[in-house]
Each structure stands twice: as C-alpha cells, then as structure tokens.
Amino acid sequence: MKRNELEPFDNCPALDGYHCQTNSLAKVFYHHKCPLSEDMILGLGAGMGFIYWHQKGGYPFIGGRGNTKGFFQDIGERTSVGIDVRSTSSEKKAEIALIERVFNIFGEI
C-alpha cells in the first residue's frame, strides 16, 4: 500500500455514494451496526425539496433546497443517535481536529 492510500476501517466498508454528507453518515451508521441507505438518511434529515414550475410564456423554473440548518440534528433526533456538529472556517484546524479524533478512536494507523 502506498503512503497516500487508505484501506477501509473494519466494519466501515467503502460504500458507493451519491453525496458526501449522506455517504459519510451512511458509513458511520453502518460502523455502529445500524445500516441506513443514503436515501433513508436524506429522508430522515428532510434534506431535499424540489419544484418544477413552468409559467405560460416563460422558461421553466427548476429549483431545490437543502435542509442545511438542521440536517444532522434532525437525523440525530429521528434516530435517537447523538450527533455533535462542529465547524470551523479554518481548513488547518479542521484537519488537526479530524486527525486527533481518528487517533483517539482507532489508535495509531
């Protein structure tokens, strides 16, 4: 294995996915022995709205929205799973926090 390549963790397979957030959550739920599809996660989080409107004489309007404010909290409440959302505008701080968390959970890789 090359230095830049990562093997999947035990009980966390490399799942094909449609979207980064729902696929990541699917992997977390799978890891905790509660497999949910991305479709189910999207529904539980009320994450998608869609509209198609064609007004006479105009171009069709196609729009959508995402549940960006409470997506993770909504999924947590609806599945009774505690989800702690943290964010930063600093890419470096995020990387350091992620690496520290991974090492705390899995030990040295």
C-alpha distances in whole Angstrom, upper triangle without the diagonal:
4,7,8,6,8,8,12,14,17,20,18,17,16,20,21,24,27,27,25,27,28,24,23,26,26,22,24,27,25,23,27,28,30,28,30,30,29,33,34,33,34,37,37,37,40,37,39,42,43,46,48,51,53,57,59,59,56,52,50,49,45,44,41,41,38,39,37,39,39,36,34,37,39,36,36,40,40,37,38,35,35,33,33,33,32,32,32,33,30,27,26,28,26,22,24,25,22,20,23,23,20,20,23,22,19,19,16,13
4,6,5,8,10,14,16,19,22,20,19,18,21,22,24,27,26,24,27,28,25,23,27,27,23,25,28,26,25,28,30,32,30,31,31,30,34,35,33,34,38,38,37,40,37,38,42,43,46,47,51,53,56,58,58,55,51,49,48,44,43,41,40,37,38,36,39,38,36,34,37,39,36,36,40,40,38,39,36,35,33,33,32,31,30,30,31,28,24,24,26,24,21,22,24,21,19,22,23,20,20,23,23,20,20,17,14
4,6,8,11,14,16,19,22,20,20,18,22,23,24,27,26,23,26,27,24,23,26,26,23,24,28,26,24,28,29,31,30,31,31,30,34,35,33,34,37,37,36,39,36,38,41,42,46,47,50,53,56,58,58,55,51,49,47,44,42,40,39,36,37,35,37,37,34,32,35,37,35,35,39,39,37,38,34,33,31,31,30,28,28,27,28,25,22,20,22,21,18,19,21,18,16,19,20,17,17,21,21,18,17,14,11
4,7,10,13,15,19,21,19,18,16,19,20,21,23,23,20,22,24,21,20,23,24,21,22,26,24,23,26,28,30,28,29,28,27,31,32,30,31,34,34,33,36,33,34,38,39,42,43,47,49,52,55,54,51,47,46,44,40,39,36,35,33,34,32,34,34,31,30,33,35,32,33,36,37,35,36,32,32,29,28,27,26,25,25,25,23,19,18,21,19,15,17,19,17,15,18,19,16,17,21,20,18,18,16,12
4,7,10,12,16,18,16,15,13,16,17,19,22,21,19,21,23,19,18,21,21,18,20,23,22,20,24,25,27,25,26,26,25,28,30,28,29,33,33,32,34,32,33,36,38,41,42,46,48,51,54,54,50,47,45,43,40,38,36,35,32,33,31,33,33,30,29,32,34,31,31,35,35,33,34,31,30,28,28,27,26,26,26,26,24,21,20,22,20,17,19,20,17,15,19,19,16,17,20,20,17,18,16,12
4,6,9,12,15,12,12,10,14,16,18,20,20,17,19,20,17,16,19,18,15,17,20,18,17,20,22,23,22,23,23,23,26,27,25,27,30,30,29,32,30,32,35,37,40,42,45,47,51,54,54,50,47,45,43,39,37,35,34,31,31,29,32,31,28,26,29,31,28,28,32,32,30,31,27,27,25,25,25,24,24,25,26,24,20,20,21,19,16,18,18,15,14,17,16,13,14,18,16,14,15,13,10
4,6,9,12,10,9,9,12,15,17,20,20,18,20,20,17,16,18,17,14,16,19,16,15,18,19,21,20,22,22,22,25,26,25,27,30,29,29,32,30,32,35,37,40,42,46,48,51,54,55,51,48,46,43,40,38,35,34,31,32,31,33,32,29,26,29,31,28,28,31,31,29,30,26,27,25,26,26,26,26,27,28,27,24,23,24,22,19,20,21,17,16,18,18,14,15,18,16,13,15,14,10
4,7,8,6,6,6,10,13,15,18,18,16,17,17,14,13,15,14,10,12,15,13,11,15,16,18,16,18,18,18,22,23,21,23,26,26,26,29,27,29,33,34,38,40,43,46,49,52,53,50,46,44,42,38,36,33,32,29,29,28,30,29,26,23,26,28,24,24,28,28,25,26,23,24,22,23,23,24,25,26,28,27,23,24,24,21,19,20,20,16,16,18,16,13,15,17,15,12,15,15,11
4,6,5,7,9,12,15,17,20,20,18,18,18,15,13,15,14,10,11,14,12,9,12,14,16,16,18,19,19,23,23,21,24,27,26,26,29,28,30,34,36,39,42,45,48,51,54,55,52,49,46,43,40,38,35,33,30,29,28,30,28,26,23,25,27,24,23,27,27,24,24,21,22,20,21,22,23,24,26,28,27,24,24,24,21,19,20,19,15,15,16,14,11,13,14,11,9,12,12,10
4,5,7,10,13,17,18,22,22,20,20,20,17,15,16,15,11,12,13,11,8,11,12,15,14,17,19,20,23,23,22,25,27,26,27,30,29,31,35,37,41,43,47,49,53,56,57,54,50,48,45,42,40,36,35,32,31,30,32,30,27,24,26,28,24,23,27,26,23,24,21,22,21,23,24,25,27,29,31,30,27,27,27,24,22,23,22,18,18,19,17,14,15,16,13,10,13,14,12
4,6,10,11,15,17,20,20,19,19,18,15,14,14,12,9,10,10,7,5,8,8,11,11,14,16,17,20,20,19,22,24,23,24,27,26,29,32,35,38,41,44,47,50,54,55,52,49,46,43,40,37,34,33,29,29,29,30,28,25,22,24,25,21,21,24,23,20,21,18,20,19,21,23,24,26,29,31,30,28,28,28,25,23,24,23,19,19,20,18,15,17,17,14,12,16,17,16
4,7,8,12,14,17,17,15,15,14,11,10,11,9,6,7,9,6,5,9,10,11,10,13,14,15,18,18,17,19,22,21,21,25,24,26,30,32,35,38,41,44,47,51,52,49,45,42,40,36,34,31,30,26,26,26,27,25,22,20,22,23,20,19,23,22,19,21,18,19,18,20,21,22,24,26,28,27,25,25,25,22,20,22,20,17,17,19,16,13,16,17,13,12,16,17,15
4,6,9,12,15,16,15,16,15,11,11,12,10,7,10,11,8,8,12,12,13,11,13,13,14,18,18,17,20,22,22,22,25,24,26,29,31,35,37,40,43,46,49,50,47,44,41,39,35,34,31,30,27,27,26,28,27,23,21,24,25,21,22,25,24,21,23,20,22,21,23,23,24,25,28,29,29,26,27,27,24,22,24,23,19,19,22,19,16,19,20,17,15,19,19,17
4,7,9,13,14,13,14,13,10,10,12,10,8,11,13,11,11,15,15,16,13,14,13,14,17,18,17,19,22,22,22,25,23,24,28,29,33,35,38,41,44,47,48,45,41,39,37,33,31,29,28,25,26,25,28,26,23,21,25,25,22,23,26,25,23,25,22,23,22,23,23,24,25,26,28,27,24,25,26,22,21,23,22,19,19,22,20,17,20,21,19,17,20,20,17
4,6,10,11,11,13,11,7,9,11,8,7,11,12,10,12,15,15,14,11,12,10,10,13,15,14,16,19,19,20,22,20,21,25,26,30,31,35,37,41,44,45,42,38,36,34,30,28,26,25,22,23,23,26,24,21,20,23,23,20,21,24,23,21,23,21,22,21,23,22,24,25,27,28,28,25,27,27,23,22,25,24,20,21,24,21,19,22,24,21,20,23,23,21
4,7,9,10,13,11,8,10,12,10,10,14,15,13,15,18,18,17,14,13,11,10,13,15,15,15,18,20,20,21,19,20,23,24,27,29,32,35,38,41,42,39,35,32,31,27,26,23,23,21,22,23,26,25,21,20,24,24,21,22,26,24,22,25,23,25,23,25,24,25,25,27,28,28,25,27,28,24,23,26,26,22,23,26,24,22,25,26,24,23,26,26,23
4,6,7,9,8,5,9,11,9,10,13,14,13,16,18,18,17,14,12,9,7,10,13,12,12,15,17,17,18,16,16,19,20,24,25,29,32,35,38,39,36,32,29,28,24,22,20,20,17,19,19,22,21,18,17,21,21,18,20,23,22,21,24,21,23,21,22,21,23,23,25,26,26,24,26,27,23,22,26,25,21,23,26,23,22,25,26,24,24,27,27,25
4,7,9,8,7,10,12,11,13,15,16,16,19,21,21,19,16,14,11,8,9,13,12,11,14,16,15,16,13,13,16,17,20,22,25,28,31,34,35,32,29,26,24,20,19,16,16,15,16,17,20,20,16,17,21,20,18,20,23,22,21,24,22,24,21,23,21,23,22,24,25,26,24,26,27,23,23,27,26,22,25,27,25,24,27,29,26,26,30,30,27
4,6,6,6,8,10,10,12,14,15,16,18,20,21,19,17,14,12,8,10,13,11,10,13,15,14,15,12,12,15,17,20,22,25,28,31,34,35,32,29,26,23,20,18,15,14,12,14,14,17,17,14,14,18,18,16,18,21,20,20,23,21,21,19,20,18,19,19,21,21,22,20,23,24,20,20,24,23,20,22,25,23,22,25,27,25,25,28,29,26
4,6,5,6,9,10,11,12,14,15,16,19,20,19,17,15,13,10,13,15,12,12,15,16,14,16,13,14,18,19,23,25,28,31,34,37,38,35,31,29,26,23,20,18,16,14,15,14,17,16,13,13,17,17,16,17,21,20,20,22,19,20,17,17,15,16,16,18,18,19,17,20,20,16,17,20,19,16,18,21,19,18,22,23,21,22,25,25,23
4,5,5,6,9,10,11,12,14,15,17,19,17,15,13,12,9,12,13,10,9,13,13,11,13,11,13,16,19,22,25,28,31,34,37,38,35,32,29,26,23,20,17,15,12,12,11,13,13,10,9,13,14,12,14,17,17,16,19,16,16,13,14,12,14,14,16,17,19,17,20,19,16,17,20,18,15,18,20,18,18,21,22,20,21,24,25,24
4,5,5,6,9,10,10,12,14,15,16,14,12,10,9,5,8,9,6,7,10,11,9,12,10,12,15,18,21,24,27,31,34,37,38,35,32,29,26,23,20,17,15,12,12,12,15,14,10,10,13,13,11,13,16,15,14,17,15,16,14,16,14,17,17,20,21,23,21,23,23,19,20,23,21,18,21,23,20,19,23,24,21,22,26,27,25
4,5,5,6,9,10,10,12,14,15,14,11,10,8,6,10,11,9,10,13,14,13,15,13,15,19,21,24,26,30,33,36,39,40,37,34,31,29,25,23,20,18,16,16,16,18,17,14,13,16,16,14,15,19,18,16,19,17,18,15,17,16,18,19,21,22,23,21,23,23,19,19,22,20,17,20,22,19,18,22,22,20,20,24,25,22
4,5,5,6,9,10,11,13,14,14,12,11,11,9,13,13,10,12,15,15,14,17,15,17,21,23,27,29,33,36,39,42,43,40,36,34,31,27,25,22,20,17,16,16,18,16,13,11,15,16,13,14,18,18,16,18,15,15,13,14,13,15,16,18,20,21,18,20,20,16,16,19,17,14,16,18,15,14,18,19,16,17,20,21,20
4,5,5,6,8,10,11,12,11,10,9,9,8,11,11,8,10,13,12,11,14,13,16,20,22,26,29,32,35,38,42,43,40,37,34,31,28,25,21,19,16,15,15,16,14,11,9,12,13,10,11,14,14,12,14,11,12,10,12,12,15,16,19,21,22,21,23,21,18,18,21,18,15,18,19,16,16,19,19,17,18,21,23,22
4,5,5,6,9,10,11,9,7,6,6,6,10,9,7,10,13,12,12,15,14,17,20,23,26,29,33,36,39,42,43,40,37,34,32,28,26,22,21,18,17,18,19,17,14,12,15,15,11,13,16,15,13,15,13,15,13,16,16,18,20,23,25,26,24,26,25,21,21,23,21,18,20,22,19,17,21,21,18,19,22,24,22
4,5,5,6,9,10,10,8,9,9,9,13,13,11,14,16,16,16,19,18,20,24,26,30,32,36,39,42,45,46,43,40,37,35,31,29,25,24,21,20,20,22,20,16,14,17,18,14,15,18,18,15,17,14,15,14,16,16,18,20,23,25,25,23,24,23,20,19,21,19,16,18,19,16,14,18,18,15,15,19,20,19
4,5,5,6,9,9,9,9,11,11,15,14,11,14,17,15,15,19,18,21,24,27,31,34,37,40,43,47,48,45,42,39,36,32,30,26,24,21,20,19,20,18,15,12,15,16,12,12,16,16,13,14,11,12,11,13,14,16,18,21,23,24,22,23,22,18,18,20,17,14,16,17,14,13,16,16,13,14,17,19,18
4,5,5,6,5,5,7,9,10,13,11,10,13,15,13,14,17,17,20,24,26,30,33,36,40,43,46,48,45,42,39,36,32,30,26,24,21,20,20,21,18,15,13,15,15,11,11,14,13,10,12,9,11,11,14,16,18,21,24,26,27,25,27,25,22,22,24,21,18,20,21,17,16,19,19,16,17,20,23,21
4,5,5,5,4,7,9,11,14,13,12,15,17,16,17,20,20,22,26,28,32,34,38,41,44,48,49,46,43,40,38,34,32,28,27,24,23,23,24,22,19,16,18,18,15,15,18,17,13,15,13,15,15,18,19,21,23,26,29,29,27,28,27,24,23,25,23,19,21,22,19,17,20,20,16,16,20,22,20
4,5,7,8,11,13,14,17,16,15,18,20,18,19,23,22,25,29,31,35,37,41,44,47,51,52,49,46,43,40,37,34,31,29,26,24,24,25,23,20,17,19,20,16,16,19,18,15,16,13,15,14,17,18,20,23,25,28,28,26,27,25,22,22,23,20,17,18,19,16,14,16,16,12,13,16,19,17
4,6,8,11,14,15,18,16,15,18,20,17,18,22,22,25,29,32,35,38,42,45,48,51,53,50,47,44,41,37,35,31,29,26,24,24,25,22,19,16,18,18,15,14,16,16,12,13,10,12,13,16,18,20,23,26,29,29,28,28,27,23,23,24,21,19,20,20,16,15,18,17,13,14,18,20,20
4,6,9,13,15,17,15,15,19,19,18,19,23,23,26,29,32,35,38,42,45,48,51,53,50,47,44,41,38,36,32,30,27,26,26,27,24,21,19,20,20,16,15,18,17,13,14,12,15,16,19,21,24,26,29,32,32,31,31,30,27,27,27,25,22,23,24,20,19,21,20,16,17,21,23,22
4,6,10,13,14,12,12,15,16,14,16,19,20,22,26,28,32,35,38,42,45,48,50,47,44,41,38,35,33,29,27,24,23,24,24,21,18,16,17,17,13,13,15,13,10,12,10,14,14,18,20,23,25,29,31,32,30,32,30,27,27,28,25,23,24,25,21,20,23,22,19,19,23,26,25
4,7,10,12,10,10,14,15,13,15,18,19,21,24,26,30,33,36,39,42,46,47,45,42,38,36,32,30,27,26,23,22,23,24,21,18,16,18,17,14,14,17,15,12,14,13,16,16,19,21,23,25,29,31,32,30,31,30,27,27,28,26,23,25,26,22,21,24,23,20,20,24,26,25
4,7,8,6,7,10,11,10,12,15,15,17,20,23,26,29,32,36,39,42,44,41,38,35,33,29,27,23,22,19,19,20,22,19,15,14,16,15,11,13,15,13,10,14,13,16,15,19,19,23,24,28,30,31,29,31,30,26,27,29,26,23,26,27,23,22,26,25,22,23,26,28,27
4,5,5,6,9,10,11,12,14,14,15,19,20,24,26,30,33,36,39,41,38,35,32,30,26,24,21,20,18,18,19,21,19,16,15,18,16,13,15,17,15,13,17,16,18,18,21,21,24,25,28,29,31,29,31,30,27,27,29,27,24,26,28,25,24,27,27,24,24,28,30,28
4,5,5,6,9,10,10,12,11,12,16,18,21,24,27,30,33,37,38,35,32,29,27,23,21,18,17,15,15,16,19,17,13,13,16,15,12,15,17,15,14,17,16,18,17,19,19,21,22,25,26,28,26,29,28,24,25,28,26,23,25,27,24,23,27,27,24,25,28,30,28
4,5,5,6,9,10,11,10,11,14,15,19,21,25,28,31,34,36,33,30,27,25,21,19,16,16,14,14,17,19,17,14,14,17,15,12,16,17,15,15,18,18,20,19,22,21,24,25,28,29,31,29,32,31,27,28,31,29,26,29,30,27,27,30,30,28,28,32,33,31
4,5,5,6,9,10,10,12,15,17,21,23,27,30,33,36,38,36,33,29,27,24,22,18,17,15,15,17,19,16,13,13,15,13,10,13,14,11,11,15,15,17,17,20,20,23,24,28,29,31,30,32,31,28,29,31,29,26,29,30,27,26,30,29,26,28,31,33,31
4,5,5,6,8,9,11,14,17,21,24,27,30,33,37,39,36,33,30,27,23,21,18,16,13,12,14,16,13,10,10,12,10,7,10,12,10,10,13,12,15,13,16,16,19,21,24,26,28,26,29,28,24,25,28,25,23,25,27,23,23,27,26,24,25,29,31,29
4,6,5,6,5,7,11,13,17,20,23,27,30,33,35,32,29,26,23,20,17,14,12,10,9,12,14,12,9,10,13,10,9,12,14,12,13,16,15,17,15,18,17,20,21,24,25,27,26,29,28,24,26,28,26,24,27,28,25,25,29,29,26,28,31,33,31
4,5,5,6,8,10,13,17,20,23,26,29,32,35,32,30,26,24,20,18,15,13,11,11,14,15,13,10,12,13,10,9,13,13,10,12,15,16,18,17,20,19,22,23,27,28,30,29,32,31,28,29,32,29,27,30,31,28,28,32,31,29,30,34,36,34
4,5,8,10,13,16,20,23,26,29,32,36,38,35,33,29,27,23,21,17,15,13,11,13,14,11,9,9,10,7,5,9,9,7,8,12,12,14,14,17,17,20,22,25,27,29,29,31,30,26,28,30,27,25,29,29,26,26,30,29,27,28,32,34,33
4,5,9,11,15,18,22,25,28,31,34,36,33,31,28,25,22,19,15,13,10,7,10,10,8,5,7,8,5,5,8,9,8,10,13,12,14,12,15,14,17,19,22,24,26,26,29,27,24,26,28,25,23,27,28,25,25,29,28,26,28,31,33,32
4,6,8,12,15,19,21,25,27,31,33,30,28,25,22,19,16,12,10,8,6,10,11,9,7,10,11,8,8,12,12,10,13,16,16,17,16,18,17,20,21,24,25,28,28,31,30,26,28,31,28,27,30,31,28,29,32,32,30,32,35,37,36
4,7,10,14,17,20,24,26,30,32,29,26,23,20,17,14,10,8,5,5,8,10,9,6,10,11,9,10,13,14,13,15,18,17,18,16,18,16,19,19,22,23,26,25,28,27,24,26,29,26,25,28,29,27,27,31,31,29,30,34,35,34
4,7,10,14,17,20,23,26,28,25,23,19,17,13,10,7,6,5,7,10,12,12,10,13,15,13,13,17,18,16,18,21,21,22,20,22,20,22,22,24,25,28,27,30,30,27,28,31,29,27,31,32,30,30,34,34,32,33,37,38,36
4,7,11,13,17,19,23,25,22,20,17,14,11,8,5,5,7,8,12,14,14,13,16,18,15,16,20,20,19,21,24,24,25,23,25,22,25,24,27,27,30,30,33,33,29,31,34,32,31,34,36,33,34,37,37,36,37,40,42,40
4,7,10,14,16,20,22,19,17,13,11,8,6,4,7,9,12,15,17,18,16,20,21,19,20,23,24,22,24,27,27,29,26,28,26,28,27,29,29,32,31,35,35,32,34,37,35,33,37,39,36,36,40,40,38,40,43,44,42
4,6,10,13,16,18,16,14,10,8,6,5,6,9,12,15,17,20,21,20,23,25,22,23,27,27,25,28,31,31,32,30,31,29,31,30,32,32,35,34,38,38,35,37,40,38,37,40,42,40,40,44,44,42,43,47,48,46
4,7,10,13,15,13,11,7,6,5,7,9,12,16,18,21,23,24,23,27,28,26,27,30,30,29,31,34,34,35,33,35,32,34,33,35,34,37,37,40,40,37,39,43,41,39,43,45,43,43,46,47,45,46,49,50,48
4,6,10,12,10,9,6,5,7,9,12,15,18,21,23,25,27,26,29,31,28,30,33,33,31,34,37,37,38,36,37,35,37,35,37,36,39,39,43,43,40,42,45,44,42,46,48,46,46,49,50,48,49,53,53,51
4,6,8,7,6,4,6,9,12,15,18,22,24,26,29,30,29,33,34,32,33,37,37,35,38,41,41,42,40,41,38,40,39,40,39,42,41,45,46,43,45,48,47,45,48,51,49,49,52,53,51,53,56,56,54
4,6,6,7,7,8,11,14,17,20,24,26,28,30,32,31,35,36,34,36,39,39,37,40,43,43,44,42,43,40,42,40,42,40,44,43,47,47,45,47,50,49,48,51,53,51,51,55,56,54,55,58,59,57
4,6,8,9,11,15,17,21,24,27,30,32,34,36,35,39,40,38,39,43,42,41,44,46,47,48,46,47,44,46,44,45,44,47,47,50,51,48,50,54,53,51,54,57,55,55,59,59,58,59,62,62,60
4,7,9,12,16,18,22,25,29,32,33,35,37,37,40,42,40,41,45,45,43,46,49,49,50,47,48,45,46,45,46,44,47,47,50,51,49,50,54,53,52,55,57,55,56,59,60,59,60,63,63,61
4,6,9,12,15,19,22,25,28,30,32,34,34,37,39,37,38,42,42,41,43,46,46,47,44,45,42,43,41,42,40,43,43,47,47,45,47,50,49,48,51,53,52,52,56,57,55,56,59,59,57
4,6,10,13,16,20,23,26,28,30,32,31,35,37,35,36,39,40,39,41,44,44,44,42,42,40,41,39,39,38,40,40,44,45,42,44,47,47,45,48,51,49,49,53,54,52,53,56,56,54
4,6,10,13,17,20,23,25,28,30,28,32,34,32,33,36,37,35,37,40,40,41,39,40,37,38,37,38,36,39,39,42,43,40,42,45,45,43,46,48,47,47,50,51,50,50,53,54,52
4,6,10,13,17,20,22,24,26,25,29,30,29,30,33,33,32,35,37,37,38,35,36,34,35,33,34,33,36,35,39,40,37,39,42,41,40,43,45,43,44,47,48,47,48,51,51,49
4,7,11,14,17,19,22,24,22,26,28,26,26,30,31,29,31,34,34,35,32,33,31,32,31,32,31,34,33,37,37,34,36,40,38,37,40,42,40,40,44,45,43,44,47,48,46
4,7,10,14,15,18,20,19,22,24,22,23,27,27,26,29,31,31,32,29,30,27,29,27,29,28,31,30,34,34,31,33,37,35,34,37,39,37,38,41,42,40,42,44,45,43
4,7,10,12,15,16,15,19,21,19,20,23,24,23,25,28,27,28,25,26,24,25,24,26,25,28,28,32,32,29,31,34,32,31,34,36,34,34,38,38,37,38,41,42,40
4,7,8,11,13,12,15,17,16,17,20,21,20,23,25,25,25,22,23,20,22,21,23,23,26,26,29,29,26,28,31,30,28,32,33,31,32,36,36,34,36,39,40,38
4,5,9,10,8,12,14,13,14,17,18,17,19,22,21,21,19,19,17,19,18,20,20,23,23,27,26,23,25,28,26,25,28,30,28,28,32,32,31,32,35,37,35
4,6,6,5,9,10,9,11,14,14,15,17,19,18,18,16,17,14,17,17,19,20,23,23,26,25,22,25,27,25,24,28,29,26,27,31,31,29,31,34,36,35
4,6,6,9,10,11,12,14,16,16,18,20,19,18,15,15,12,14,13,16,16,19,20,23,22,19,22,24,22,21,25,26,24,25,29,28,27,30,32,34,33
4,6,8,9,9,12,13,14,16,18,19,18,17,14,14,11,13,13,15,16,20,21,24,22,19,23,25,22,22,26,26,24,26,29,28,28,30,33,34,34
4,6,5,6,8,10,10,12,14,15,14,13,11,12,10,13,14,17,18,22,22,25,23,20,23,25,22,21,25,26,23,25,28,27,26,28,31,33,33
4,6,5,6,9,10,11,12,14,13,13,10,12,10,13,14,17,19,22,22,24,23,20,22,24,22,20,24,25,22,23,27,26,24,27,30,31,31
4,5,5,6,9,10,11,12,10,10,7,8,7,11,13,16,18,21,21,23,21,18,20,22,19,18,21,22,19,20,23,22,21,23,26,28,28
4,5,5,6,9,10,10,9,8,7,8,8,12,14,17,20,22,23,25,23,20,22,24,20,20,23,23,20,22,25,24,22,25,28,30,30
4,5,5,6,9,10,10,10,9,12,12,15,17,21,23,25,26,28,26,23,25,27,24,23,26,26,23,24,28,27,25,27,30,33,32
4,6,5,6,8,8,9,8,11,12,15,18,21,24,26,25,28,26,22,24,26,23,21,25,25,22,22,26,25,22,25,28,30,30
4,6,5,6,5,6,6,9,11,14,17,21,24,25,25,27,25,22,24,25,22,20,23,23,20,21,24,22,20,23,26,29,29
4,6,5,7,8,9,12,13,17,20,23,26,28,28,30,28,25,27,28,25,24,27,27,23,24,27,26,24,26,29,32,32
4,6,8,10,11,14,16,20,22,26,28,30,30,32,30,27,29,30,27,26,29,29,25,26,29,27,25,28,31,34,33
4,5,9,10,14,16,19,22,26,29,30,30,32,29,26,28,29,26,24,27,27,23,24,27,25,22,25,28,31,30
4,7,9,13,15,19,22,26,29,30,30,32,29,26,28,29,25,24,27,26,22,23,26,24,21,24,27,30,30
4,6,10,12,16,19,23,26,27,27,28,26,23,24,25,21,20,23,22,18,19,22,20,18,20,24,27,27
4,6,10,13,16,20,23,25,25,26,23,20,22,22,19,18,21,20,16,18,20,18,16,20,22,25,26
4,6,10,13,17,20,21,21,22,20,17,19,20,16,15,18,18,14,16,19,17,16,19,22,24,24
4,6,10,14,17,18,19,20,17,14,17,17,13,13,17,16,13,15,18,16,15,19,21,23,24
4,7,11,14,15,16,17,15,12,15,16,13,13,16,16,13,16,19,18,17,20,22,24,24
4,7,11,12,13,14,11,9,12,13,10,11,14,14,12,15,18,17,17,20,22,23,23
4,7,9,10,12,9,8,11,12,10,11,15,15,14,16,19,19,19,22,23,24,24
4,5,7,9,7,6,10,11,10,12,15,15,15,18,20,20,21,23,24,25,25
4,6,9,8,8,11,13,13,14,17,18,18,20,22,23,24,26,27,27,27
4,5,5,6,9,10,11,12,14,16,17,18,20,21,23,24,25,24,24
4,6,5,6,9,10,11,12,14,15,17,18,20,21,22,23,22,22
4,5,5,6,9,10,11,12,14,15,17,18,20,21,21,20,20
4,5,5,6,9,10,11,12,14,15,16,18,20,20,20,20
4,6,5,6,9,10,11,12,14,15,17,18,19,19,19
4,6,5,6,9,10,11,12,14,15,16,17,16,16
4,5,5,6,9,10,11,12,14,15,15,15,15
4,6,5,6,9,10,11,12,14,15,15,16
4,5,5,6,9,10,11,12,13,13,13
4,5,5,6,9,10,10,10,10,10
4,6,5,6,9,10,10,10,12
4,5,5,6,9,9,11,12
4,5,5,6,7,9,9
4,5,5,5,6,7
4,6,6,8,11
4,6,9,10
4,7,7
4,6
4
